[in-house]
Amino acid sequence: MSFDDIDAADDADDTPIDDTYLTFRVGAEEYAVPVTCVTEIVRLQKSFAVPDVPSCVRGVINLRGKVIPLVDVRQRFDLAPAVYSDRTVVVVLEFSDAATGLIVDGVSEVVEIPPDQIEQRVGWSGRDGSARPVVRAVGKRGESVSFLLDVSALLDLHASHVTPRAHAHLEEPRT
């Protein structure tokens, strides 16, 4: 395959990058972040404890010479803790010129969610009534839904509006 063939294939792909999301599971729910914020996905590795940080920060890792804080999304969302397994991964996000690793139960896939399949949740508020909820919208894909996260609110570790629960159904079994 030549460079011209690659360029032609890139031109044929008309999916806007802004409509592309990385989906991952935390508990029984699927969440999504814009793929433009994701730099890589790595296996959970030995982390180093950091004193005097919010409890959801599980430490830091040294990833190719760069120190990256790890945020346990389960703990961030006030969900029951889970034992880390071989499916537990770290989604590394680059946001506001800083890298942060999200510890999630597992990565699902990269998906396109067109704007007409996204329901903005402007009426939702944070758990404490603040105007900045972690879940900014719900993306529909056939019979599936993904909670689209506001990365800025998610990484605001000093805010008290951490839970993404729009309703108290997140840990209920599905029927």
N, C-alpha and C positions, 0 to 999 in steps of 0.2 A: 504494500500500500504506500503510495507516495504522499507527500505533504499536501498536494493539490486534492487528493482523495479525502484526506482528513479535513481540510478546509471546507470542502463541499459537504461532507457529512455534518460538520458543525453548522453550516449555513442552513441545512435542511431541518435541523432541530430548532423548532420555533417556540419551545417551552421557555417562557421567561424565567430566569433564575430566581426572581422574587416570588414566584409561585411554587418553589421547590422547598420541601421540608424534610428534615431527618426525623423519623418517628422512633420512639423508644417506649418501653414499658416500665412503669413504676406501680407496683401492686397490681390491681386488676384493670388499670386504665392505661390508655395510650396517649402520650403527649408528643408534641412536635415543636421543633425550633427551626427557624429559617436556616437552610443549608449554608447561606452566606456567612453565618456566624461560626460554623463548625470548621475546625482546622484538622482534626483527626479523631480517631477512636482507638483507644489503647486498652490493653488488658489491665485490670486493677493490679497494682504492684505495691511493694512495701512503701509505706508513707512514713513521714516523720511528723511527730506531734508538734503542735504549736501552742504555746500558752496564751491564755487571755484572748480567745477568739470565740465567736458564737458556736454553740454546741453542734450545729450542722456541719461545721468545718472539721473534717476528719484528719486534717494534717496537710502536708505538702508532699509533692513528688519532684524529683529531679528528672525532667524529660529532656534529654540531649542538652544538658547544661542550663536549662531554663527551669526555675522554681515555679511550680504551679500549685495553687491551693486546690484542695479537693472538697467539694460540697456534696454531702450525702443527700440526694433529693428526697429519699424516704423521710429522713429526719427533718428536712426543710419543710416538707408538707405535713408534718405531724402524723405520719403513718407509723404503724407498728414496725419495729426494726426487723430486718431479715438477715439471715446468715449469708455472707457473701459466697458466691459460688463461681464456677468456671464460666457462667453466663454473665456475671456481673462485669460491667465494663465502665470505662471512663470516657465520656464524650467531652473533648476539649473544645471550648468555645473561646473565640477572640472577640471581646467586646470592649469598647472604649479603650483600645490600645492595651488591654490586659488579658492574659489567658487565665481561664478558670476551668477546672475539670469537674464535670458532673458525674457522680457515681449513680448509675441507673441499673435496674434489674436486667435489662437486655435491650439491644438495638433491634428495631423491626426492619425498617427499610427507608429508602429515599423515595418520596412520592411527590407528585404534582397535585396541588390543590388549587384549582382556579378560583379567582375572586368571587365568582358567582356561586361557589360551593362553600363559602365562608360566611358564617353568621357572627357578626361582631357582637360582643357582649358588653356594650357600653353601660347597660343598666346594672351590671354586677359591681359589687364593691369588695374590698378586702374583708377579711374576717373581722377586723376591728372597725369596719365602716369607712375605712379610708377609700379614697378614689382610685387607688392603684392596685387592682387585683393582679395576681400572677397569671391567671388565665385571661387572655385578651379576646379570644374568639373560639368558635368550634368549627372545625373543618370536616366536611362530609365527603366520604368516598364510598359510593354504593351504600351498603348497609353498615359501614363502619364510620366511626367518628373519632377524631383526634382533638384533644384540647391543645390549642395553639398558645404557647407560652409567651409572655412578655419577658424577654431576656433581661432587660433592665430591672424590672421588678423582681424577677427571680434571683438576680445577683445582688440585690440590695439587702445585704445580710443584717442590717441593723433595723430594718422595718419590722413592724409587728404584724403585717398583713401577709404572712407567709403561706397560709394554706390555700390551695387552689380550688377548694371545694365550692362549687357554685350551689350545690345541694349536698345533703349529708348522705350521699349514696356511694362514695368512692370505694369503701371497703365492703360493701354489701355484696353477697354472691350474686352472680348473674343467672338469670333463668332462661 
